[in-house]
């Protein structure tokens, strides 16, 4: 009997089971790194995404069906829902401030906290995903915490009402007074000096003061300063506008030599421009603001180093821009804000932060990437590398 023709023989190669793809990082292997050294980002690991490998389209598992909520958000979030919600949020915040539905302190905490927190979150998280080594991620996480502390703590500390240990009103007839400390703290202290200025029409006024504070042990300290009422006139095509700057409250730090349960406060002279005298509060002394300013500048320098070592010509971290913006915002906000005036200083500080961070930070970040050569690093393209490997 003649043997069957060649075409009728069973094709063993066609019926054989294809060997399992053992490429590191291929779908189904569970590895975190492929053969070209690419790693999945933290968010990709959380989603369970596999690294791309040969035959991606065929090997990629079927996605789970989307829920109605997810489908709606995917379709409408970026097109119209996100801008509309942002407009509603801004309108609600303005109405809350206009009709005094919330206190100045609560609005200041929300406004300053959102500004600083959102900038840090939306710039630090993408940069964290670009860092591969675990030790480097840990160091970067510590740096982000220092960043949040240097920019976030002073703004929140300025917005939260201070504990009042004692208070007194000094007038020209009563220049010296003794204050009993009611709280648990016996020092060191700081003073909150405030007063209502008399209405002087379009005239600017800057009444000054020299206050001497003496503690129980004989230690004393003298602080000098002044309040400000300034009228700025601007002219435009529509006419003349007036901007009023009313800084009627200041914070003065006292030395550690002043302590005790009974504090003596005296003033050399109370200006006639003060309507009801000079109000002086004794509060627990906060951390020196210069500590946060120095720490903020160190954070900016460290983030320059990070930006010089992370990213490529297409992927930029913008860490320098964000850090310079938040540090300058915190600096300006702490200089202008008072417990009774927080919203307007926050808006002014936001403008300064956008100016310094948005313009200055962008220029500095560009220079850092230029000098380090980071802007010349070509982004890795996996598909082209695989084709070259096959060829």
RODO-2510 file (C-alpha; in nm, 4 decimals, decimal comma):
residues 391
     n   res          X          Y          Z
     1     x     0,0000     0,0000     0,0000
     2     x     0,1429     0,3346    -0,1072
     3     x     0,2272     0,5808     0,1681
     4     x    -0,0006     0,8830     0,1979
     5     x     0,1087     1,1954     0,0149
     6     x     0,3119     1,4538     0,2001
     7     x     0,0157     1,6949     0,2198
     8     x    -0,1973     1,4390     0,4065
     9     x     0,0510     1,3932     0,6901
    10     x    -0,0542     1,5515     1,0199
    11     x     0,1196     1,8785     1,0768
    12     x     0,2847     1,8309     1,4168
    13     x     0,4134     2,1853     1,4246
    14     x     0,0652     2,3279     1,3751
    15     x    -0,0935     2,1056     1,6388
    16     x     0,1800     2,1482     1,8935
    17     x     0,1081     2,3659     2,1963
    18     x     0,2831     2,6976     2,1699
    19     x     0,5542     2,7358     2,4313
    20     x     0,4782     2,9699     2,7180
    21     x     0,6310     3,3110     2,6785
    22     x     0,9012     3,3292     2,9435
    23     x     0,9992     3,6884     2,8674
    24     x     1,0404     3,8701     3,1999
    25     x     0,7550     4,1053     3,2511
    26     x     0,5350     3,9493     2,9819
    27     x     0,1631     3,9269     3,0530
    28     x     0,0894     3,6462     3,2884
    29     x     0,4411     3,6070     3,4297
    30     x     0,3799     3,8337     3,7283
    31     x     0,7217     3,9976     3,6974
    32     x     0,7577     4,3682     3,7672
    33     x     1,0359     4,4276     3,5129
    34     x     1,0587     4,3422     3,1444
    35     x     1,3667     4,2545     2,9410
    36     x     1,4432     4,6196     2,8709
    37     x     1,4419     4,7283     3,2341
    38     x     1,1027     4,9016     3,2349
    39     x     0,9020     4,8748     3,5523
    40     x     0,5357     4,9160     3,6130
    41     x     0,4400     5,2294     3,7990
    42     x     0,2784     5,2129     4,1386
    43     x    -0,0654     5,2893     3,9955
    44     x    -0,0196     5,0251     3,7239
    45     x     0,0587     4,7677     3,9916
    46     x    -0,2514     4,8683     4,1870
    47     x    -0,4626     4,8271     3,8727
    48     x    -0,2950     4,4946     3,7900
    49     x    -0,1661     4,6104     3,4514
    50     x     0,0909     4,3800     3,2912
    51     x     0,4006     4,5044     3,1175
    52     x     0,3802     4,5033     2,7372
    53     x     0,5378     4,2039     2,5674
    54     x     0,5364     4,0222     2,2360
    55     x     0,1830     3,9895     2,1052
    56     x     0,0376     4,2486     2,3387
    57     x    -0,2936     4,2750     2,1580
    58     x    -0,3494     3,8997     2,1606
    59     x    -0,2210     3,8302     2,5102
    60     x    -0,3863     4,1242     2,6878
    61     x    -0,6654     3,9965     2,9131
    62     x    -1,0164     4,1205     2,8604
    63     x    -1,1047     4,4244     3,0687
    64     x    -1,3830     4,3978     3,3200
    65     x    -1,7090     4,5557     3,2044
    66     x    -1,7486     4,9152     3,3187
    67     x    -2,0225     5,0082     3,5602
    68     x    -2,2743     5,2742     3,4616
    69     x    -2,1026     5,5257     3,6922
    70     x    -1,7560     5,4566     3,5477
    71     x    -1,8876     5,4801     3,1931
    72     x    -2,0570     5,8122     3,2687
    73     x    -1,7450     5,9572     3,4325
    74     x    -1,5224     5,8403     3,1462
    75     x    -1,7498     5,9994     2,8902
    76     x    -1,8329     6,3307     3,0590
    77     x    -1,5644     6,4101     3,3198
    78     x    -1,3103     6,5930     3,1038
    79     x    -1,5590     6,7240     2,8477
    80     x    -1,7885     6,9276     3,0741
    81     x    -1,8327     6,7837     3,4233
    82     x    -1,4923     6,8864     3,5625
    83     x    -1,5125     7,2538     3,4461
    84     x    -1,8719     7,2852     3,5683
    85     x    -1,7866     7,1457     3,9121
    86     x    -1,4902     7,3830     3,9354
    87     x    -1,7131     7,6817     3,8520
    88     x    -1,9723     7,5689     4,1087
    89     x    -1,6991     7,5287     4,3714
    90     x    -1,5606     7,8782     4,3060
    91     x    -1,9106     8,0300     4,3101
    92     x    -1,9921     7,8519     4,6353
    93     x    -1,6699     7,9732     4,7940
    94     x    -1,7389     8,3323     4,6893
    95     x    -2,0975     8,3165     4,8204
    96     x    -1,9732     8,1697     5,1488
    97     x    -1,7286     8,4562     5,1915
    98     x    -1,9676     8,7273     5,0677
    99     x    -2,2568     8,6325     5,2963
   100     x    -2,0280     8,5339     5,5877
   101     x    -2,1630     8,1802     5,6117
   102     x    -1,8293     8,0648     5,7534
   103     x    -1,5803     8,2424     5,9740
   104     x    -1,2710     8,4074     5,8308
   105     x    -1,0553     8,1460     6,0023
   106     x    -1,2365     7,8480     5,8482
   107     x    -1,2233     8,0017     5,4998
   108     x    -0,8519     8,0778     5,5438
   109     x    -0,7777     7,7205     5,6513
   110     x    -0,9687     7,5750     5,3571
   111     x    -0,8243     7,8152     5,1012
   112     x    -0,4600     7,7952     5,2086
   113     x    -0,4786     7,4202     5,2732
   114     x    -0,6282     7,3443     4,9310
   115     x    -0,3794     7,5658     4,7482
   116     x    -0,0696     7,4153     4,9098
   117     x    -0,1983     7,0574     4,9325
   118     x    -0,3212     7,0335     4,5735
   119     x     0,0036     7,1704     4,4280
   120     x     0,2142     6,9229     4,6266
   121     x    -0,0143     6,6286     4,5462
   122     x    -0,0429     6,6862     4,1713
   123     x     0,3319     6,7325     4,1227
   124     x     0,4824     6,4910     4,3756
   125     x     0,2706     6,1871     4,2829
   126     x     0,3670     6,1725     3,9116
   127     x     0,7325     6,2264     4,0051
   128     x     0,7118     5,9431     4,2596
   129     x     0,5967     5,7036     3,9850
   130     x     0,9042     5,7871     3,7764
   131     x     1,1497     5,6874     4,0507
   132     x     1,2478     5,3195     4,0246
   133     x     1,4733     5,2428     4,3202
   134     x     1,3004     5,1776     4,6519
   135     x     1,5580     5,3698     4,8544
   136     x     1,5212     5,6712     4,6262
   137     x     1,1439     5,6583     4,6661
   138     x     1,1819     5,6568     5,0433
   139     x     1,4103     5,9606     5,0357
   140     x     1,1747     6,1389     4,7986
   141     x     0,8804     6,0633     5,0309
   142     x     1,0696     6,2182     5,3231
   143     x     1,1497     6,5211     5,1079
   144     x     0,7809     6,5632     5,0183
   145     x     0,6882     6,5518     5,3882
   146     x     0,9426     6,8264     5,4604
   147     x     0,7996     7,0215     5,1679
   148     x     0,4477     6,9926     5,3083
   149     x     0,5715     7,0888     5,6563
   150     x     0,7673     7,3948     5,5399
   151     x     0,4822     7,5319     5,3249
   152     x     0,1687     7,3909     5,4868
   153     x     0,2280     7,4228     5,8607
   154     x     0,2936     7,8015     5,8733
   155     x    -0,0129     7,8782     5,6597
   156     x    -0,2390     7,6603     5,8742
   157     x    -0,0814     7,7960     6,1937
   158     x    -0,1572     8,1474     6,0750
   159     x    -0,5197     8,0571     5,9988
   160     x    -0,5991     7,8764     6,3248
   161     x    -0,7052     8,1107     6,6093
   162     x    -0,4352     8,1444     6,8717
   163     x    -0,4794     8,0551     7,2364
   164     x    -0,5214     8,3734     7,4395
   165     x    -0,3329     8,3568     7,7706
   166     x    -0,4135     8,7145     7,8671
   167     x    -0,5051     9,0484     7,7155
   168     x    -0,5129     9,4174     7,7987
   169     x    -0,5979     9,7494     7,6332
   170     x    -0,3391    10,0258     7,6686
   171     x    -0,4364    10,3924     7,6324
   172     x    -0,2593    10,7218     7,6761
   173     x    -0,4135    10,7482     8,0228
   174     x    -0,3291    10,3886     8,1164
   175     x     0,0099    10,3042     7,9645
   176     x     0,1047    10,0204     8,2022
   177     x    -0,0916     9,7113     8,3046
   178     x    -0,0308     9,3744     8,4699
   179     x    -0,1742     9,0653     8,3041
   180     x    -0,2405     8,7336     8,4788
   181     x    -0,1605     8,4289     8,2633
   182     x    -0,4611     8,1958     8,2618
   183     x    -0,3349     7,9085     8,0457
   184     x    -0,0905     7,6294     8,1267
   185     x     0,1995     7,8023     7,9502
   186     x     0,4367     8,0242     8,1473
   187     x     0,6557     8,1181     7,8523
   188     x     0,7968     8,1869     7,6067
   189     x     0,5276     8,4178     7,4695
   190     x     0,4388     8,6274     7,1702
   191     x     0,2214     8,9372     7,1499
   192     x    -0,0651     9,0096     6,9137
   193     x    -0,0905     9,3861     6,8855
   194     x    -0,4015     9,5319     6,7217
   195     x    -0,6192     9,8390     6,7215
   196     x    -0,8885    10,0223     6,5298
   197     x    -0,7630    10,3219     6,3406
   198     x    -0,9708    10,6375     6,3245
   199     x    -1,1346    10,7133     5,9949
   200     x    -0,9184    10,9680     5,8174
   201     x    -1,0756    10,9821     5,4727
   202     x    -0,8217    10,9486     5,1961
   203     x    -0,5251    11,0010     5,4260
   204     x    -0,2785    10,7204     5,4971
   205     x    -0,1746    10,6529     5,8558
   206     x     0,0994    10,4402     6,0162
   207     x     0,0835    10,4720     6,3967
   208     x     0,3827    10,3125     6,5696
   209     x     0,4390    10,1643     6,9147
   210     x     0,7208    10,0647     7,1526
   211     x     0,6044     9,8008     7,4012
   212     x     0,8091     9,6750     7,6953
   213     x     0,7161     9,3382     7,8498
   214     x     0,8551     9,2245     8,1864
   215     x     0,8187     8,8770     8,3391
   216     x     0,8131     8,7581     8,7005
   217     x     1,1842     8,6858     8,7136
   218     x     1,2772     9,0337     8,5978
   219     x     1,3476     8,9354     8,2382
   220     x     1,2191     9,1895     7,9888
   221     x     1,1984     9,2534     7,6173
   222     x     1,1017     9,5536     7,4057
   223     x     0,9285     9,5237     7,0686
   224     x     0,8704     9,8015     6,8180
   225     x     0,6381     9,8111     6,5220
   226     x     0,3423     9,9842     6,3729
   227     x    -0,0010     9,9421     6,2198
   228     x    -0,0859    10,0646     5,8719
   229     x    -0,3797    10,2207     5,6958
   230     x    -0,2899    10,2998     5,3374
   231     x    -0,5006    10,4281     5,0477
   232     x    -0,3687    10,3573     4,6975
   233     x    -0,5201    10,5365     4,4005
   234     x    -0,5153    10,3779     4,0570
   235     x    -0,6309    10,5376     3,7355
   236     x    -0,7677    10,3679     3,4275
   237     x    -0,9826    10,4533     3,1293
   238     x    -1,2945    10,3933     3,3340
   239     x    -1,1930    10,6388     3,6037
   240     x    -1,0152    10,6415     3,9381
   241     x    -1,0181    10,3487     4,1827
   242     x    -0,9017    10,3327     4,5407
   243     x    -0,7435    10,0325     4,7081
   244     x    -0,7384    10,0336     5,0881
   245     x    -0,4710     9,8368     5,2754
   246     x    -0,5652     9,8018     5,6406
   247     x    -0,3039     9,6116     5,8431
   248     x    -0,4440     9,6589     6,1906
   249     x    -0,2808     9,3608     6,3588
   250     x     0,0786     9,2448     6,4085
   251     x     0,2505     8,9570     6,5849
   252     x     0,5640     9,0220     6,7904
   253     x     0,7870     8,7440     6,9291
   254     x     0,9255     8,7850     7,2823
   255     x     1,2549     8,6469     7,4077
   256     x     1,2669     8,3421     7,6352
   257     x     1,3696     8,5669     7,9269
   258     x     1,0069     8,6778     7,9655
   259     x     0,8147     8,4124     8,1591
   260     x     0,5933     8,3675     8,4629
   261     x     0,2308     8,3914     8,5722
   262     x     0,2197     8,7704     8,5945
   263     x     0,3377     8,9800     8,3011
   264     x     0,3768     9,3584     8,3065
   265     x     0,3111     9,5375     7,9769
   266     x     0,3854     9,9067     7,9199
   267     x     0,3926    10,1356     7,6185
   268     x     0,5764    10,4658     7,5749
   269     x     0,3030    10,6369     7,3755
   270     x    -0,0369    10,5517     7,2266
   271     x    -0,0902    10,7359     6,8997
   272     x    -0,3911    10,9631     6,8671
   273     x    -0,4904    10,7741     6,5517
   274     x    -0,5901    10,4729     6,7653
   275     x    -0,9638    10,5019     6,8283
   276     x    -0,9937    10,2793     7,1377
   277     x    -0,6312    10,2383     7,2376
   278     x    -0,3876     9,9568     7,1709
   279     x    -0,5129     9,6003     7,2253
   280     x    -0,2427     9,3551     7,3338
   281     x    -0,2905     8,9770     7,3600
   282     x    -0,0426     8,7309     7,5082
   283     x    -0,0196     8,4008     7,3180
   284     x     0,2098     8,0975     7,3346
   285     x     0,5109     8,1562     7,1132
   286     x     0,5018     7,9696     6,7839
   287     x     0,7972     7,8204     6,5989
   288     x     1,0262     8,0812     6,4496
   289     x     0,8977     8,1499     6,0936
   290     x     1,2548     8,1766     5,9686
   291     x     1,2924     7,8050     6,0365
   292     x     1,0245     7,7312     5,7772
   293     x     1,1746     7,9768     5,5309
   294     x     1,5198     7,8199     5,5534
   295     x     1,3692     7,4713     5,5340
   296     x     1,1635     7,5753     5,2316
   297     x     1,4732     7,7009     5,0496
   298     x     1,6535     7,3727     5,1252
   299     x     1,3533     7,1807     4,9890
   300     x     1,3693     7,3819     4,6663
   301     x     1,7407     7,3004     4,6293
   302     x     1,6795     6,9287     4,6891
   303     x     1,3936     6,9229     4,4380
   304     x     1,6270     7,0814     4,1824
   305     x     1,8465     6,7747     4,2244
   306     x     1,5456     6,5468     4,1788
   307     x     1,4363     6,7272     3,8636
   308     x     1,7901     6,6957     3,7269
   309     x     1,7807     6,3154     3,7636
   310     x     1,4183     6,2219     3,6827
   311     x     1,2225     6,2528     3,3609
   312     x     1,3236     6,2986     2,9970
   313     x     1,2691     6,5373     2,7085
   314     x     0,8933     6,4744     2,7124
   315     x     0,8227     6,3876     3,0756
   316     x     0,8924     6,6835     3,3048
   317     x     0,8238     6,6805     3,6779
   318     x     0,7814     7,0606     3,7355
   319     x     0,8973     7,0127     4,0952
   320     x     1,1053     7,3321     4,1013
   321     x     0,8164     7,5428     3,9756
   322     x     0,5718     7,3944     4,2281
   323     x     0,8067     7,4181     4,5275
   324     x     0,9051     7,7795     4,4568
   325     x     0,5369     7,8675     4,4196
   326     x     0,4290     7,7101     4,7499
   327     x     0,7250     7,8437     4,9480
   328     x     0,6711     8,1998     4,8209
   329     x     0,2959     8,1679     4,8857
   330     x     0,3556     8,0612     5,2465
   331     x     0,6109     8,3386     5,2978
   332     x     0,3824     8,6125     5,1674
   333     x     0,0702     8,4765     5,3384
   334     x     0,2362     8,4645     5,6801
   335     x     0,3590     8,8239     5,6407
   336     x     0,0183     8,9677     5,5436
   337     x    -0,2441     8,7496     5,7116
   338     x    -0,3981     8,8170     6,0517
   339     x    -0,6584     8,6260     6,2502
   340     x    -0,9283     8,8660     6,1285
   341     x    -0,8023     8,9102     5,7715
   342     x    -0,7145     8,5878     5,5899
   343     x    -0,8947     8,5722     5,2552
   344     x    -0,7499     8,8809     5,0885
   345     x    -0,3910     8,7991     5,1991
   346     x    -0,4406     8,4481     5,0590
   347     x    -0,5395     8,5938     4,7202
   348     x    -0,2442     8,8346     4,7283
   349     x    -0,0082     8,5530     4,8272
   350     x    -0,1489     8,3371     4,5464
   351     x    -0,0587     8,6081     4,2961
   352     x     0,2951     8,6262     4,4367
   353     x     0,3234     8,2466     4,4285
   354     x     0,2113     8,2343     4,0644
   355     x     0,4544     8,5105     3,9751
   356     x     0,7564     8,3602     4,1500
   357     x     0,6730     7,9946     4,0959
   358     x     0,5044     8,0152     3,7585
   359     x     0,7583     8,2448     3,5930
   360     x     1,0701     8,2212     3,8078
   361     x     1,0250     7,8505     3,8859
   362     x     0,9712     7,7655     3,5198
   363     x     1,2920     7,9451     3,4217
   364     x     1,4931     7,7819     3,7021
   365     x     1,3500     7,4371     3,6229
   366     x     1,4330     7,4792     3,2549
   367     x     1,7886     7,5800     3,3465
   368     x     1,8271     7,2781     3,5752
   369     x     1,7139     7,0351     3,3048
   370     x     1,9272     7,2139     3,0463
   371     x     2,2463     7,2088     3,2521
   372     x     2,1970     6,8482     3,3654
   373     x     2,1155     6,7364     3,0111
   374     x     1,7834     6,5918     3,1185
   375     x     1,5929     6,7677     2,8423
   376     x     1,8054     6,5790     2,5859
   377     x     1,7249     6,2312     2,7214
   378     x     1,5067     6,0564     2,4647
   379     x     1,2004     5,8794     2,6034
   380     x     1,2104     5,5015     2,5858
   381     x     0,9842     5,3476     2,3256
   382     x     0,9263     4,9801     2,3942
   383     x     0,7755     4,8793     2,0626
   384     x     1,0653     5,0180     1,8583
   385     x     1,3156     4,8488     2,0884
   386     x     1,1359     4,5157     2,0460
   387     x     1,1352     4,5461     1,6680
   388     x     1,5092     4,6183     1,6709
   389     x     1,5638     4,3199     1,8986
   390     x     1,3702     4,0888     1,6610
   391     x     1,5609     4,2194     1,3571
***
